[in-house]
Amino acid sequence: MKYLSGMIAKGLCWLLLASLVVPLSPVSAVEDELNTSQKRLDQIQQQIKETLKGLRSKESESGALSRDLERLGTETRRIERLAKSSSQQLSDLSDRLEQQRKKLHQIKAKRDQTEKQIRQRLVILYKTGEVGLIRALLSEAESPRDIAEKYAFLSRMVRYDRELLGVYRQQSQEHQTAVSDLEGLRKKQATVVLRRRKEQDALQKARKNKKVLLAEVKKDAVFLEKMLQELRAKAARLNELVKKLETEQTQTYTESLEGLLPQKGRLLWPVPGKLRVGFGTSRHGDLGTLIESHGFDIAATVGTPVSAAAKGKVIFANSLRGYGKLMIVDHGSKYYTLYAHMARFTKQVGDYVAADEVLAYSGYEGRDAVYFEIRQGGKPLDPAGWLKSR
């Protein structure tokens, strides 16, 4: 019995002391997206420099200046999206950091309370020692039954102490995990801050280069006139194509579809992005001159699925100068929808398509918008009166 009580006292003391030392857990690695982002921004800047360098040499090439300006605008918007995403990420990280600090404080308070209880038990055990336990357990004045009851009581105390140690270990592990998570969030925040700073620098350079390019174009009437001529010539090429396709369509097919009139005001948008250029006469955002648009220019990141506005049949899927990859869908009764600047098609000429079925994916030469038209015969219609309001 003496041996048993001594082992209980010694074992419990060592167990309590050992539990106060908790091994450190390794800091979790944070994925670093900075290199990929910076590589893309460097490529954009190099392209801008080449555009500026080749401006004069492209003077005689029809449409080159307008394409370069459009590409430059696309690249600038891409950097703006990167910077906006980084800013949002920083805001989210700040919220998560604050939540993690509160969580860490709560865990530490609970652990400290448990540790206080353990230290109080250690003091009691130290003062009692082996002799005190033996005396309490083997007093001559007491019967074997009383001794057995005291032994059971001491056993319950040991179980309680072990449970207390288990709670402390768990709380200590939670504390170390919370500390590690907090450090990981801080490192992630530092990485995003650095990335955003570089994105802001690149954005500033891109805007500066665009300003220089526009100044070069605006100060030279020849450049400006060539750009405006190309915009008019582009629209003329599309008019000729639609007229040609219309004459080639068979009467049998034309009668098989009811056209778009019954669905006016309920047609589906080809992509969900923001309207960048509307129908009709408007002022060019960069040049300040009046331009005529026969359709909608809708923002769409590269790779966005482009869907059919209504059921129909694909009658054209090929490249057209000024429009990149262009698809035209016939809806019957000489109604057509046109989708331009596609990166790749998922349908081909002759395919029947349902409303909202994916026709292609956006992003011709990295362009961040889809051009969309509705026509009846050769006449462009304002999509605003035909598409669903949103």
MARNURO-478250 format. One record per residue (C-alpha): x, y, z; residue in three letters; residue number from 1. Coordinates in Angstrom, 1 decimal. Example, Ala and Ser with C-alpha at 12.3 -4.5 7.8 and 13.67 -1.06 7.14 Angstrom:
<pts>
+--------+--------+--------+------+-----+
|     xx |     yy |     zz | type | seq |
+--------+--------+--------+------+-----+
|   12.3 |   -4.5 |    7.8 |  ALA |   1 |
|   13.7 |   -1.1 |    7.1 |  SER |   2 |
+--------+--------+--------+------+-----+
</pts>
This chain:
<pts>
+--------+--------+--------+------+-----+
|     xx |     yy |     zz | type | seq |
+--------+--------+--------+------+-----+
|    0.0 |    0.0 |    0.0 |  MET |   1 |
|    2.9 |    2.3 |    0.9 |  LYS |   2 |
|    4.5 |    1.6 |   -2.5 |  TYR |   3 |
|    1.2 |    2.2 |   -4.3 |  LEU |   4 |
|    0.5 |    5.6 |   -2.7 |  SER |   5 |
|    4.1 |    6.7 |   -3.4 |  GLY |   6 |
|    3.8 |    5.8 |   -7.0 |  MET |   7 |
|    0.5 |    7.8 |   -7.2 |  ILE |   8 |
|    2.0 |   10.9 |   -5.8 |  ALA |   9 |
|    5.3 |   10.7 |   -7.8 |  LYS |  10 |
|    3.5 |    9.9 |  -11.1 |  GLY |  11 |
|    0.9 |   12.6 |  -10.7 |  LEU |  12 |
|    3.6 |   15.2 |  -10.0 |  CYS |  13 |
|    5.7 |   14.3 |  -13.0 |  TRP |  14 |
|    2.6 |   14.2 |  -15.2 |  LEU |  15 |
|    1.6 |   17.6 |  -14.1 |  LEU |  16 |
|    5.0 |   19.1 |  -14.6 |  LEU |  17 |
|    5.6 |   17.5 |  -18.0 |  ALA |  18 |
|    2.3 |   18.7 |  -19.3 |  SER |  19 |
|    3.3 |   22.4 |  -18.8 |  LEU |  20 |
|    5.9 |   22.0 |  -21.6 |  VAL |  21 |
|    4.1 |   22.0 |  -25.0 |  VAL |  22 |
|    6.1 |   21.4 |  -28.3 |  PRO |  23 |
|    6.0 |   24.2 |  -30.9 |  LEU |  24 |
|    4.1 |   23.3 |  -34.1 |  SER |  25 |
|    5.6 |   24.3 |  -37.5 |  PRO |  26 |
|    4.2 |   27.5 |  -39.2 |  VAL |  27 |
|    1.9 |   26.5 |  -42.0 |  SER |  28 |
|    3.1 |   27.4 |  -45.4 |  ALA |  29 |
|    1.3 |   30.2 |  -47.3 |  VAL |  30 |
|    0.9 |   29.9 |  -51.1 |  GLU |  31 |
|    2.7 |   32.7 |  -52.8 |  ASP |  32 |
|    1.0 |   33.9 |  -56.0 |  GLU |  33 |
|    3.3 |   36.9 |  -56.4 |  LEU |  34 |
|    5.6 |   35.4 |  -58.9 |  ASN |  35 |
|    2.9 |   34.4 |  -61.3 |  THR |  36 |
|    1.2 |   37.8 |  -61.1 |  SER |  37 |
|    4.4 |   39.7 |  -61.5 |  GLN |  38 |
|    5.4 |   37.7 |  -64.6 |  LYS |  39 |
|    2.1 |   38.6 |  -66.2 |  ARG |  40 |
|    2.5 |   42.2 |  -65.4 |  LEU |  41 |
|    6.0 |   42.3 |  -66.8 |  ASP |  42 |
|    4.7 |   40.8 |  -70.1 |  GLN |  43 |
|    2.0 |   43.5 |  -70.2 |  ILE |  44 |
|    4.5 |   46.3 |  -69.7 |  GLN |  45 |
|    6.8 |   44.9 |  -72.4 |  GLN |  46 |
|    3.9 |   44.8 |  -74.9 |  GLN |  47 |
|    3.0 |   48.4 |  -74.0 |  ILE |  48 |
|    6.6 |   49.5 |  -74.7 |  LYS |  49 |
|    6.6 |   47.7 |  -78.1 |  GLU |  50 |
|    3.3 |   49.4 |  -79.0 |  THR |  51 |
|    4.8 |   52.8 |  -78.3 |  LEU |  52 |
|    8.0 |   51.9 |  -80.2 |  LYS |  53 |
|    6.1 |   50.7 |  -83.3 |  GLY |  54 |
|    3.6 |   53.6 |  -83.4 |  LEU |  55 |
|    5.3 |   55.5 |  -86.2 |  ARG |  56 |
|    6.3 |   52.5 |  -88.3 |  SER |  57 |
|    2.6 |   51.3 |  -88.3 |  LYS |  58 |
|    1.4 |   54.7 |  -89.7 |  GLU |  59 |
|    0.5 |   53.2 |  -93.1 |  SER |  60 |
|   -1.2 |   50.1 |  -91.7 |  GLU |  61 |
|   -4.9 |   50.5 |  -91.7 |  SER |  62 |
|   -6.5 |   49.7 |  -88.3 |  GLY |  63 |
|   -3.2 |   49.0 |  -86.5 |  ALA |  64 |
|   -3.5 |   52.0 |  -84.3 |  LEU |  65 |
|   -7.0 |   51.3 |  -83.2 |  SER |  66 |
|   -6.1 |   47.6 |  -82.5 |  ARG |  67 |
|   -3.1 |   48.7 |  -80.4 |  ASP |  68 |
|   -5.2 |   51.2 |  -78.5 |  LEU |  69 |
|   -7.8 |   48.6 |  -77.8 |  GLU |  70 |
|   -5.2 |   46.1 |  -76.7 |  ARG |  71 |
|   -3.6 |   48.7 |  -74.4 |  LEU |  72 |
|   -7.0 |   49.4 |  -72.8 |  GLY |  73 |
|   -7.6 |   45.7 |  -72.3 |  THR |  74 |
|   -4.3 |   45.3 |  -70.6 |  GLU |  75 |
|   -4.8 |   48.3 |  -68.3 |  THR |  76 |
|   -8.2 |   47.0 |  -67.2 |  ARG |  77 |
|   -6.6 |   43.6 |  -66.5 |  ARG |  78 |
|   -4.1 |   45.2 |  -64.2 |  ILE |  79 |
|   -7.0 |   47.2 |  -62.6 |  GLU |  80 |
|   -8.8 |   43.9 |  -61.9 |  ARG |  81 |
|   -5.7 |   42.4 |  -60.3 |  LEU |  82 |
|   -5.2 |   45.5 |  -58.1 |  ALA |  83 |
|   -8.9 |   45.4 |  -57.1 |  LYS |  84 |
|   -8.7 |   41.7 |  -56.3 |  SER |  85 |
|   -5.6 |   42.3 |  -54.1 |  SER |  86 |
|   -7.4 |   45.2 |  -52.3 |  SER |  87 |
|  -10.4 |   43.0 |  -51.6 |  GLN |  88 |
|   -8.1 |   40.2 |  -50.4 |  GLN |  89 |
|   -6.3 |   42.6 |  -48.0 |  LEU |  90 |
|   -9.7 |   43.7 |  -46.6 |  SER |  91 |
|  -10.7 |   40.0 |  -46.1 |  ASP |  92 |
|   -7.4 |   39.3 |  -44.5 |  LEU |  93 |
|   -7.7 |   42.2 |  -42.1 |  SER |  94 |
|  -11.1 |   40.8 |  -41.0 |  ASP |  95 |
|   -9.7 |   37.3 |  -40.6 |  ARG |  96 |
|   -6.7 |   38.6 |  -38.6 |  LEU |  97 |
|   -9.0 |   40.4 |  -36.2 |  GLU |  98 |
|  -11.2 |   37.3 |  -35.7 |  GLN |  99 |
|   -8.0 |   35.2 |  -35.2 |  GLN | 100 |
|   -6.7 |   37.6 |  -32.6 |  ARG | 101 |
|  -10.0 |   37.4 |  -30.6 |  LYS | 102 |
|  -10.0 |   33.6 |  -30.9 |  LYS | 103 |
|   -6.4 |   33.4 |  -29.7 |  LEU | 104 |
|   -7.2 |   35.7 |  -26.7 |  HIS | 105 |
|  -10.1 |   33.5 |  -25.7 |  GLN | 106 |
|   -8.1 |   30.2 |  -26.0 |  ILE | 107 |
|   -5.2 |   31.7 |  -24.0 |  LYS | 108 |
|   -7.6 |   32.9 |  -21.2 |  ALA | 109 |
|   -9.1 |   29.4 |  -20.9 |  LYS | 110 |
|   -5.6 |   27.7 |  -21.0 |  ARG | 111 |
|   -4.3 |   30.1 |  -18.3 |  ASP | 112 |
|   -7.2 |   29.3 |  -16.1 |  GLN | 113 |
|   -6.6 |   25.6 |  -16.5 |  THR | 114 |
|   -2.9 |   26.1 |  -15.8 |  GLU | 115 |
|   -3.7 |   28.0 |  -12.6 |  LYS | 116 |
|   -5.7 |   25.0 |  -11.4 |  GLN | 117 |
|   -2.9 |   22.6 |  -12.3 |  ILE | 118 |
|   -0.3 |   24.7 |  -10.4 |  ARG | 119 |
|   -2.6 |   24.8 |   -7.3 |  GLN | 120 |
|   -2.8 |   21.0 |   -7.4 |  ARG | 121 |
|    1.0 |   20.8 |   -7.7 |  LEU | 122 |
|    1.3 |   22.9 |   -4.6 |  VAL | 123 |
|   -1.0 |   20.6 |   -2.7 |  ILE | 124 |
|    0.8 |   17.5 |   -3.8 |  LEU | 125 |
|    4.2 |   19.0 |   -2.9 |  TYR | 126 |
|    3.0 |   19.9 |    0.6 |  LYS | 127 |
|    1.3 |   16.6 |    1.1 |  THR | 128 |
|    4.1 |   14.4 |   -0.3 |  GLY | 129 |
|    4.3 |   10.6 |    0.2 |  GLU | 130 |
|    4.1 |   10.7 |    4.0 |  VAL | 131 |
|    0.9 |   12.7 |    4.0 |  GLY | 132 |
|   -0.7 |   10.3 |    1.5 |  LEU | 133 |
|    0.4 |    7.2 |    3.5 |  ILE | 134 |
|   -0.9 |    8.7 |    6.7 |  ARG | 135 |
|   -4.2 |    9.6 |    5.1 |  ALA | 136 |
|   -4.5 |    6.2 |    3.7 |  LEU | 137 |
|   -3.1 |    3.9 |    6.5 |  LEU | 138 |
|   -4.2 |    5.6 |    9.8 |  SER | 139 |
|   -4.3 |    3.0 |   12.6 |  GLU | 140 |
|   -7.4 |    4.5 |   14.1 |  ALA | 141 |
|   -9.4 |    3.7 |   11.0 |  GLU | 142 |
|  -11.0 |    0.5 |    9.8 |  SER | 143 |
|  -10.2 |   -1.2 |    6.5 |  PRO | 144 |
|  -13.5 |    0.1 |    5.2 |  ARG | 145 |
|  -12.5 |    3.7 |    6.0 |  ASP | 146 |
|   -9.1 |    3.1 |    4.3 |  ILE | 147 |
|  -10.8 |    1.7 |    1.2 |  ALA | 148 |
|  -13.1 |    4.7 |    1.0 |  GLU | 149 |
|  -10.1 |    7.1 |    1.3 |  LYS | 150 |
|   -8.3 |    5.1 |   -1.4 |  TYR | 151 |
|  -11.4 |    5.4 |   -3.7 |  ALA | 152 |
|  -11.5 |    9.1 |   -2.9 |  PHE | 153 |
|   -7.8 |    9.5 |   -3.8 |  LEU | 154 |
|   -8.3 |    7.5 |   -7.0 |  SER | 155 |
|  -11.1 |    9.9 |   -8.0 |  ARG | 156 |
|   -8.7 |   12.8 |   -7.4 |  MET | 157 |
|   -6.1 |   11.2 |   -9.6 |  VAL | 158 |
|   -8.7 |   10.7 |  -12.4 |  ARG | 159 |
|   -9.8 |   14.3 |  -12.0 |  TYR | 160 |
|   -6.1 |   15.5 |  -12.3 |  ASP | 161 |
|   -5.6 |   13.4 |  -15.4 |  ARG | 162 |
|   -8.7 |   14.9 |  -17.0 |  GLU | 163 |
|   -7.5 |   18.3 |  -16.0 |  LEU | 164 |
|   -4.2 |   17.5 |  -17.7 |  LEU | 165 |
|   -6.0 |   16.3 |  -20.8 |  GLY | 166 |
|   -7.9 |   19.6 |  -21.0 |  VAL | 167 |
|   -4.7 |   21.5 |  -20.6 |  TYR | 168 |
|   -3.0 |   19.6 |  -23.4 |  ARG | 169 |
|   -5.9 |   20.2 |  -25.7 |  GLN | 170 |
|   -6.1 |   23.9 |  -24.9 |  GLN | 171 |
|   -2.3 |   24.2 |  -25.4 |  SER | 172 |
|   -2.5 |   22.5 |  -28.8 |  GLN | 173 |
|   -5.4 |   24.8 |  -29.8 |  GLU | 174 |
|   -3.3 |   27.8 |  -28.6 |  HIS | 175 |
|   -0.3 |   26.7 |  -30.7 |  GLN | 176 |
|   -2.6 |   26.1 |  -33.8 |  THR | 177 |
|   -4.1 |   29.5 |  -33.3 |  ALA | 178 |
|   -0.7 |   31.2 |  -33.0 |  VAL | 179 |
|    0.5 |   29.3 |  -36.2 |  SER | 180 |
|   -2.7 |   30.4 |  -38.1 |  ASP | 181 |
|   -2.2 |   34.0 |  -37.0 |  LEU | 182 |
|    1.4 |   34.0 |  -38.2 |  GLU | 183 |
|    0.3 |   32.5 |  -41.5 |  GLY | 184 |
|   -2.3 |   35.2 |  -42.0 |  LEU | 185 |
|    0.3 |   37.9 |  -41.2 |  ARG | 186 |
|    2.7 |   36.4 |  -43.8 |  LYS | 187 |
|   -0.1 |   36.2 |  -46.4 |  LYS | 188 |
|   -1.0 |   39.8 |  -45.7 |  GLN | 189 |
|    2.6 |   40.9 |  -46.2 |  ALA | 190 |
|    2.7 |   39.0 |  -49.5 |  THR | 191 |
|   -0.5 |   40.6 |  -50.7 |  VAL | 192 |
|    0.7 |   44.0 |  -49.7 |  VAL | 193 |
|    3.9 |   43.6 |  -51.7 |  LEU | 194 |
|    1.9 |   42.2 |  -54.7 |  ARG | 195 |
|   -0.6 |   45.1 |  -54.6 |  ARG | 196 |
|    2.3 |   47.6 |  -54.4 |  ARG | 197 |
|    3.8 |   46.1 |  -57.6 |  LYS | 198 |
|    0.4 |   46.0 |  -59.3 |  GLU | 199 |
|   -0.2 |   49.6 |  -58.4 |  GLN | 200 |
|    3.2 |   50.5 |  -59.9 |  ASP | 201 |
|    2.4 |   48.6 |  -63.1 |  ALA | 202 |
|   -1.0 |   50.2 |  -63.3 |  LEU | 203 |
|    0.5 |   53.6 |  -63.0 |  GLN | 204 |
|    3.0 |   52.8 |  -65.8 |  LYS | 205 |
|    0.3 |   51.4 |  -68.0 |  ALA | 206 |
|   -1.9 |   54.5 |  -67.6 |  ARG | 207 |
|    1.1 |   56.7 |  -68.3 |  LYS | 208 |
|    1.9 |   54.8 |  -71.5 |  ASN | 209 |
|   -1.7 |   54.9 |  -72.6 |  LYS | 210 |
|   -1.8 |   58.6 |  -72.0 |  LYS | 211 |
|    1.4 |   59.0 |  -74.1 |  VAL | 212 |
|   -0.1 |   56.9 |  -76.9 |  LEU | 213 |
|   -3.3 |   58.9 |  -77.0 |  LEU | 214 |
|   -1.4 |   62.1 |  -77.0 |  ALA | 215 |
|    0.6 |   60.8 |  -80.1 |  GLU | 216 |
|   -2.7 |   59.9 |  -81.8 |  VAL | 217 |
|   -4.6 |   63.0 |  -81.0 |  LYS | 218 |
|   -1.9 |   65.4 |  -82.0 |  LYS | 219 |
|   -1.6 |   63.9 |  -85.5 |  ASP | 220 |
|   -4.8 |   64.3 |  -87.6 |  ALA | 221 |
|   -3.7 |   61.6 |  -90.0 |  VAL | 222 |
|   -3.5 |   59.0 |  -87.2 |  PHE | 223 |
|   -6.9 |   60.1 |  -85.9 |  LEU | 224 |
|   -8.6 |   60.0 |  -89.3 |  GLU | 225 |
|   -7.1 |   56.5 |  -90.0 |  LYS | 226 |
|   -8.6 |   55.2 |  -86.7 |  MET | 227 |
|  -12.0 |   56.6 |  -87.5 |  LEU | 228 |
|  -11.9 |   55.3 |  -91.0 |  GLN | 229 |
|  -11.1 |   51.8 |  -89.7 |  GLU | 230 |
|  -14.1 |   51.9 |  -87.4 |  LEU | 231 |
|  -16.4 |   52.8 |  -90.3 |  ARG | 232 |
|  -14.8 |   50.2 |  -92.6 |  ALA | 233 |
|  -15.2 |   47.5 |  -89.9 |  LYS | 234 |
|  -18.9 |   48.2 |  -89.7 |  ALA | 235 |
|  -19.2 |   48.1 |  -93.6 |  ALA | 236 |
|  -17.5 |   44.7 |  -93.8 |  ARG | 237 |
|  -20.0 |   43.3 |  -91.3 |  LEU | 238 |
|  -22.9 |   44.8 |  -93.3 |  ASN | 239 |
|  -21.7 |   43.1 |  -96.5 |  GLU | 240 |
|  -21.3 |   39.8 |  -94.8 |  LEU | 241 |
|  -24.8 |   39.8 |  -93.3 |  VAL | 242 |
|  -26.3 |   40.7 |  -96.7 |  LYS | 243 |
|  -24.4 |   37.9 |  -98.4 |  LYS | 244 |
|  -25.4 |   35.3 |  -95.8 |  LEU | 245 |
|  -29.0 |   36.5 |  -96.1 |  GLU | 246 |
|  -29.2 |   35.9 |  -99.8 |  THR | 247 |
|  -27.6 |   32.5 |  -99.4 |  GLU | 248 |
|  -30.2 |   31.2 |  -96.8 |  GLN | 249 |
|  -32.8 |   28.9 |  -98.2 |  THR | 250 |
|  -36.5 |   29.7 |  -97.9 |  GLN | 251 |
|  -37.2 |   26.3 |  -96.3 |  THR | 252 |
|  -35.0 |   27.1 |  -93.2 |  TYR | 253 |
|  -36.2 |   30.7 |  -92.9 |  THR | 254 |
|  -39.8 |   29.5 |  -92.5 |  GLU | 255 |
|  -38.8 |   26.9 |  -89.9 |  SER | 256 |
|  -38.2 |   29.5 |  -87.2 |  LEU | 257 |
|  -40.5 |   32.3 |  -86.0 |  GLU | 258 |
|  -37.9 |   35.0 |  -85.6 |  GLY | 259 |
|  -37.2 |   37.1 |  -82.5 |  LEU | 260 |
|  -40.3 |   39.4 |  -82.5 |  LEU | 261 |
|  -42.4 |   37.1 |  -80.1 |  PRO | 262 |
|  -39.4 |   37.2 |  -77.6 |  GLN | 263 |
|  -38.8 |   41.0 |  -77.8 |  LYS | 264 |
|  -37.7 |   42.2 |  -74.3 |  GLY | 265 |
|  -37.0 |   38.6 |  -73.2 |  ARG | 266 |
|  -33.9 |   37.6 |  -75.1 |  LEU | 267 |
|  -31.0 |   36.4 |  -73.0 |  LEU | 268 |
|  -27.7 |   38.3 |  -72.6 |  TRP | 269 |
|  -24.8 |   36.5 |  -74.2 |  PRO | 270 |
|  -22.5 |   37.2 |  -71.2 |  VAL | 271 |
|  -23.3 |   38.6 |  -67.7 |  PRO | 272 |
|  -20.7 |   41.4 |  -67.8 |  GLY | 273 |
|  -21.1 |   45.2 |  -67.5 |  LYS | 274 |
|  -22.2 |   47.1 |  -70.7 |  LEU | 275 |
|  -19.2 |   49.0 |  -71.8 |  ARG | 276 |
|  -20.4 |   50.6 |  -75.1 |  VAL | 277 |
|  -24.1 |   51.0 |  -76.0 |  GLY | 278 |
|  -26.0 |   51.2 |  -79.3 |  PHE | 279 |
|  -25.9 |   54.3 |  -81.5 |  GLY | 280 |
|  -23.8 |   57.4 |  -81.5 |  THR | 281 |
|  -21.5 |   57.9 |  -78.5 |  SER | 282 |
|  -18.3 |   59.6 |  -77.7 |  ARG | 283 |
|  -15.1 |   57.4 |  -77.8 |  HIS | 284 |
|  -13.9 |   57.1 |  -74.3 |  GLY | 285 |
|  -10.2 |   57.6 |  -75.2 |  ASP | 286 |
|  -10.3 |   59.7 |  -78.4 |  LEU | 287 |
|  -13.2 |   62.0 |  -77.5 |  GLY | 288 |
|  -14.6 |   61.8 |  -81.0 |  THR | 289 |
|  -18.1 |   60.7 |  -81.9 |  LEU | 290 |
|  -18.4 |   57.0 |  -83.0 |  ILE | 291 |
|  -21.3 |   54.9 |  -84.2 |  GLU | 292 |
|  -22.0 |   51.5 |  -82.6 |  SER | 293 |
|  -24.4 |   49.0 |  -84.1 |  HIS | 294 |
|  -24.4 |   46.8 |  -81.0 |  GLY | 295 |
|  -23.3 |   46.3 |  -77.5 |  PHE | 296 |
|  -19.8 |   45.9 |  -76.2 |  ASP | 297 |
|  -20.1 |   43.8 |  -73.0 |  ILE | 298 |
|  -17.3 |   43.3 |  -70.5 |  ALA | 299 |
|  -16.2 |   39.6 |  -70.3 |  ALA | 300 |
|  -12.9 |   38.2 |  -68.9 |  THR | 301 |
|  -11.0 |   35.8 |  -71.1 |  VAL | 302 |
|  -12.6 |   32.4 |  -71.2 |  GLY | 303 |
|  -16.2 |   33.5 |  -70.4 |  THR | 304 |
|  -18.9 |   31.2 |  -71.9 |  PRO | 305 |
|  -20.9 |   33.1 |  -74.6 |  VAL | 306 |
|  -24.5 |   31.8 |  -74.9 |  SER | 307 |
|  -27.1 |   32.1 |  -77.6 |  ALA | 308 |
|  -29.7 |   34.8 |  -77.0 |  ALA | 309 |
|  -32.4 |   32.6 |  -78.5 |  ALA | 310 |
|  -32.8 |   29.3 |  -80.4 |  LYS | 311 |
|  -31.5 |   29.3 |  -84.0 |  GLY | 312 |
|  -29.0 |   27.9 |  -86.4 |  LYS | 313 |
|  -25.4 |   28.9 |  -86.8 |  VAL | 314 |
|  -24.8 |   30.2 |  -90.4 |  ILE | 315 |
|  -21.3 |   31.8 |  -89.9 |  PHE | 316 |
|  -18.4 |   30.9 |  -87.6 |  ALA | 317 |
|  -15.1 |   32.3 |  -88.9 |  ASN | 318 |
|  -12.8 |   35.3 |  -88.6 |  SER | 319 |
|  -13.7 |   38.7 |  -89.9 |  LEU | 320 |
|  -11.2 |   41.6 |  -89.8 |  ARG | 321 |
|  -11.9 |   43.9 |  -87.0 |  GLY | 322 |
|  -14.2 |   41.4 |  -85.2 |  TYR | 323 |
|  -11.8 |   38.5 |  -84.5 |  GLY | 324 |
|  -13.7 |   35.2 |  -84.4 |  LYS | 325 |
|  -17.3 |   36.0 |  -85.3 |  LEU | 326 |
|  -20.4 |   33.8 |  -85.0 |  MET | 327 |
|  -23.8 |   34.6 |  -86.6 |  ILE | 328 |
|  -27.0 |   32.8 |  -85.6 |  VAL | 329 |
|  -30.1 |   32.9 |  -87.8 |  ASP | 330 |
|  -33.4 |   32.9 |  -85.9 |  HIS | 331 |
|  -35.8 |   33.0 |  -88.8 |  GLY | 332 |
|  -37.8 |   35.8 |  -90.4 |  SER | 333 |
|  -34.4 |   37.5 |  -91.3 |  LYS | 334 |
|  -33.5 |   38.0 |  -87.6 |  TYR | 335 |
|  -29.9 |   37.4 |  -86.7 |  TYR | 336 |
|  -27.7 |   37.7 |  -83.6 |  THR | 337 |
|  -23.9 |   38.3 |  -83.9 |  LEU | 338 |
|  -21.2 |   37.4 |  -81.4 |  TYR | 339 |
|  -17.7 |   38.8 |  -82.0 |  ALA | 340 |
|  -14.2 |   38.6 |  -80.5 |  HIS | 341 |
|  -14.5 |   34.9 |  -79.6 |  MET | 342 |
|  -11.4 |   32.9 |  -78.6 |  ALA | 343 |
|  -12.8 |   29.6 |  -79.7 |  ARG | 344 |
|  -16.1 |   28.2 |  -81.0 |  PHE | 345 |
|  -18.1 |   25.3 |  -79.5 |  THR | 346 |
|  -20.6 |   25.2 |  -82.4 |  LYS | 347 |
|  -20.1 |   25.2 |  -86.1 |  GLN | 348 |
|  -22.0 |   26.2 |  -89.2 |  VAL | 349 |
|  -25.1 |   24.2 |  -89.6 |  GLY | 350 |
|  -25.6 |   23.5 |  -85.9 |  ASP | 351 |
|  -29.0 |   24.2 |  -84.3 |  TYR | 352 |
|  -28.7 |   25.8 |  -80.9 |  VAL | 353 |
|  -31.1 |   26.3 |  -78.0 |  ALA | 354 |
|  -31.5 |   29.6 |  -76.0 |  ALA | 355 |
|  -28.7 |   29.9 |  -73.5 |  ASP | 356 |
|  -26.7 |   27.2 |  -75.1 |  GLU | 357 |
|  -22.9 |   27.9 |  -75.1 |  VAL | 358 |
|  -21.7 |   29.0 |  -78.6 |  LEU | 359 |
|  -18.1 |   29.9 |  -77.8 |  ALA | 360 |
|  -15.7 |   31.3 |  -75.3 |  TYR | 361 |
|  -14.6 |   34.9 |  -75.2 |  SER | 362 |
|  -11.0 |   36.4 |  -75.3 |  GLY | 363 |
|   -9.9 |   36.8 |  -78.9 |  TYR | 364 |
|   -6.2 |   37.9 |  -78.6 |  GLU | 365 |
|   -6.8 |   38.6 |  -74.9 |  GLY | 366 |
|   -9.7 |   40.9 |  -75.5 |  ARG | 367 |
|  -11.8 |   41.5 |  -72.3 |  ASP | 368 |
|  -15.2 |   42.1 |  -74.0 |  ALA | 369 |
|  -17.8 |   40.5 |  -76.3 |  VAL | 370 |
|  -19.4 |   42.4 |  -79.1 |  TYR | 371 |
|  -23.1 |   41.6 |  -79.7 |  PHE | 372 |
|  -25.5 |   42.7 |  -82.3 |  GLU | 373 |
|  -29.2 |   42.0 |  -83.3 |  ILE | 374 |
|  -30.2 |   42.5 |  -86.9 |  ARG | 375 |
|  -33.3 |   42.2 |  -89.0 |  GLN | 376 |
|  -31.9 |   41.8 |  -92.5 |  GLY | 377 |
|  -29.2 |   44.3 |  -92.9 |  GLY | 378 |
|  -30.6 |   46.7 |  -90.3 |  LYS | 379 |
|  -29.0 |   46.8 |  -86.8 |  PRO | 380 |
|  -31.5 |   46.9 |  -83.9 |  LEU | 381 |
|  -30.8 |   48.4 |  -80.5 |  ASP | 382 |
|  -30.3 |   45.3 |  -78.2 |  PRO | 383 |
|  -31.6 |   47.4 |  -75.2 |  ALA | 384 |
|  -35.2 |   46.9 |  -76.5 |  GLY | 385 |
|  -34.8 |   43.2 |  -77.0 |  TRP | 386 |
|  -32.8 |   41.8 |  -74.2 |  LEU | 387 |
|  -34.2 |   41.0 |  -70.7 |  LYS | 388 |
|  -33.8 |   43.9 |  -68.3 |  SER | 389 |
|  -31.3 |   43.2 |  -65.5 |  ARG | 390 |
+--------+--------+--------+------+-----+
</pts>
